[in-house]
Each structure stands twice: as structure tokens, then as C-alpha cells.
Amino acid sequence: MKNKTLISELRKLDPEQDVHLKVNFKNGVTEVGTGNGMWDSYDYVFDYTTEWDNGYLINGSKFNVKQLIDLLGEYTLSELNNENLYLIWGDMKLGFPEYNIMWLDLIDDEDEEDMPSDDDLGMDGTIDDVEYQFSGPDSIEIEIGNMSYILVGDEK
């Protein structure tokens, strides 16, 4: 079993008690999403990728002590990724987005001159779907009721 010390503490708690996770990163989070927008009378869709340098993500769905024990029993901190832990936006900093705009309408030649950049169009658009890709967080802050734990590093 992995993470024995933390799991032994967690087993003392109600398995159905809610858990809040704050998963910290110093780098290595990629935000991938899609969206749509309108400029002038022209519709567009876009996809984008943002490489985030640091910050944190939080658990994106209801999570309880039993689920946390199961997760930590199977994976060390360095093995956690977006395939085994669903996270959503917390607070990420220093992101570098790249937008790919696809026009749904044919644009008049005279309007092309005034067209904003892909970055401006992406920032003005509406995000439809987003996913965070990551592996090996730096630490996880765990809050369960009035108790808190921090998982830093791997315990095998």
C-alpha cells in the first residue's frame, strides 16, 4: 500500500465525510479548451491551449474520505494525473495561451483588415469546454471538516 502514514490517519475518520483538495503545482498544468464567439456579424469557434507555470487546482466533484483512501492507496503523489484525479480551476498564474480561430462565415475582404488577432478573439469568446492535463503535483492540501493534512512527496 502507498501513502501508509496518511491513509492510517484517514481511516480514523468517517469514510463518507467530504474532502476538499487543493492540488499545488509549480509547473506542468496544461489547460485545453474550446469556445465560440462573434466578431462584427461573423461567427467563429476556437480551440486553445494554455501552459500554466504555477498555482493550484481543486477537486471538481464531490469527494469523500473513502475515495481519497482508495486513490492514495493506489497512487503516490508523483503518479497522480488527470486520468486518475478530476480537478478544476483553482488559481493558476503565468499562463501562456495559444488560440486557433476557425471562422464559420466567409469574411468580406474589407472586414479582414480590421479583424482582431486570434488572441483577442479567443479572450473575447465564450469558453464551452475545458480540461486540465497534469501529472505529478508538487503537493496536495487536504481539508476534512476542521482538520487539514498536506501530502508532499512520495511514500511507498
C-alpha positions as CSV (number, residue, x, y, z in Angstrom):
1,M,0.0,0.0,0.0
2,K,1.2,3.5,-0.8
3,N,1.0,6.6,1.4
4,K,0.6,4.4,4.6
5,T,1.1,7.2,7.1
6,L,-1.7,9.4,5.7
7,I,-4.0,6.6,5.0
8,S,-3.7,5.3,8.6
9,E,-4.9,8.8,9.8
10,L,-7.7,9.0,7.2
11,R,-9.0,5.6,8.3
12,K,-9.9,7.1,11.7
13,L,-12.4,9.4,10.0
14,D,-15.9,8.9,8.7
15,P,-15.5,7.4,5.2
16,E,-18.4,9.4,3.9
17,Q,-17.1,12.8,5.1
18,D,-16.5,15.3,2.4
19,V,-12.9,16.1,1.4
20,H,-11.6,19.3,-0.2
21,L,-8.4,19.1,-2.2
22,K,-6.1,21.9,-3.2
23,V,-3.5,20.4,-5.6
24,N,-0.4,22.6,-5.9
25,F,1.8,22.9,-9.0
26,K,5.0,24.8,-9.7
27,N,4.6,23.9,-13.4
28,G,3.1,21.3,-15.7
29,V,-0.5,22.2,-16.0
30,T,-2.0,22.4,-19.5
31,E,-5.4,23.9,-20.0
32,V,-7.1,22.6,-23.2
33,G,-10.5,24.0,-24.2
34,T,-12.9,25.0,-26.9
35,G,-15.2,28.0,-27.3
36,N,-17.1,30.2,-29.6
37,G,-17.7,33.9,-30.3
38,M,-18.9,36.6,-32.7
39,W,-17.0,39.5,-34.1
40,D,-18.9,42.1,-36.1
41,S,-21.5,39.8,-37.7
42,Y,-19.2,36.8,-38.1
43,D,-19.4,33.7,-36.0
44,Y,-16.3,31.7,-35.0
45,V,-15.3,28.8,-32.9
46,F,-11.9,28.2,-31.4
47,D,-9.7,25.8,-29.5
48,Y,-6.9,26.8,-27.3
49,T,-4.1,25.6,-25.1
50,T,-2.7,27.4,-22.1
51,E,0.5,26.3,-20.4
52,W,0.4,27.4,-16.7
53,D,3.6,27.9,-14.7
54,N,2.2,27.7,-11.2
55,G,-0.8,27.7,-9.0
56,Y,-3.4,25.2,-7.8
57,L,-6.4,23.2,-9.0
58,I,-9.2,21.9,-6.8
59,N,-11.3,18.7,-6.8
60,G,-14.0,19.2,-9.4
61,S,-16.6,16.8,-8.0
62,K,-17.8,15.7,-4.6
63,F,-15.0,13.6,-3.0
64,N,-15.1,11.7,0.3
65,V,-12.6,10.1,2.7
66,K,-13.2,6.6,1.3
67,Q,-12.5,7.8,-2.3
68,L,-9.3,9.6,-1.1
69,I,-8.1,6.5,0.8
70,D,-8.7,4.4,-2.4
71,L,-6.8,6.9,-4.6
72,L,-3.9,7.3,-2.2
73,G,-3.7,3.5,-1.7
74,E,-3.2,3.1,-5.5
75,Y,-1.1,6.1,-6.4
76,T,1.8,8.1,-5.0
77,L,1.8,11.9,-5.4
78,S,4.1,11.7,-8.4
79,E,1.8,9.2,-10.1
80,L,-1.3,11.4,-9.9
81,N,-2.5,12.9,-13.2
82,N,-5.7,14.0,-14.9
83,E,-6.5,10.3,-15.7
84,N,-6.9,9.4,-12.1
85,L,-7.9,12.7,-10.4
86,Y,-10.5,15.1,-11.8
87,L,-9.6,18.7,-11.0
88,I,-11.0,22.1,-11.9
89,W,-9.7,25.7,-11.9
90,G,-8.4,26.9,-8.5
91,D,-5.9,29.8,-9.1
92,M,-3.3,29.4,-11.8
93,K,-0.7,32.0,-12.6
94,L,1.6,32.9,-15.5
95,G,-0.3,31.2,-18.3
96,F,0.6,31.4,-22.0
97,P,-2.5,30.8,-24.2
98,E,-2.5,29.9,-27.9
99,Y,-5.7,30.3,-29.7
100,N,-6.8,28.6,-33.0
101,I,-9.7,30.5,-34.6
102,M,-12.0,28.9,-37.2
103,W,-14.5,31.1,-38.9
104,L,-18.0,29.8,-39.6
105,D,-18.8,32.6,-42.0
106,L,-17.0,33.8,-45.1
107,I,-15.4,37.1,-44.2
108,D,-15.5,40.1,-46.6
109,D,-12.1,41.4,-47.8
110,E,-12.6,44.8,-46.3
111,D,-13.5,43.4,-42.9
112,E,-10.3,41.2,-42.8
113,E,-8.2,44.4,-42.4
114,D,-10.0,45.3,-39.2
115,M,-10.1,41.8,-37.8
116,P,-8.7,41.4,-34.2
117,S,-5.9,38.9,-33.5
118,D,-6.6,35.3,-32.6
119,D,-5.6,36.1,-29.1
120,D,-8.1,39.0,-28.8
121,L,-10.9,36.9,-30.4
122,G,-10.2,34.0,-28.0
123,M,-10.2,36.3,-25.0
124,D,-13.5,37.9,-26.1
125,G,-15.1,34.5,-26.9
126,T,-17.1,32.2,-24.6
127,I,-15.4,29.0,-23.4
128,D,-17.6,26.0,-23.9
129,D,-15.4,23.2,-22.6
130,V,-12.2,22.9,-20.7
131,E,-9.9,20.2,-19.4
132,Y,-6.8,20.3,-17.2
133,Q,-3.9,18.0,-18.1
134,F,-1.2,17.4,-15.5
135,S,1.0,14.9,-13.8
136,G,2.9,14.8,-10.6
137,P,1.7,17.6,-8.4
138,D,4.1,19.3,-6.0
139,S,1.8,18.8,-3.0
140,I,-1.9,18.3,-2.0
141,E,-3.5,20.2,0.8
142,I,-6.4,18.1,2.2
143,E,-9.2,19.6,4.3
144,I,-11.7,17.4,6.0
145,G,-14.0,19.2,8.3
146,N,-11.8,21.2,10.7
147,M,-8.7,19.0,10.1
148,S,-6.1,19.5,7.4
149,Y,-3.2,17.4,6.0
150,I,-0.5,18.1,3.5
151,L,0.9,15.4,1.2
152,V,4.3,16.3,0.0
153,G,6.5,13.7,-1.8
154,D,6.0,10.0,-2.3
155,E,5.6,7.5,0.4
156,K,5.7,3.9,-0.9
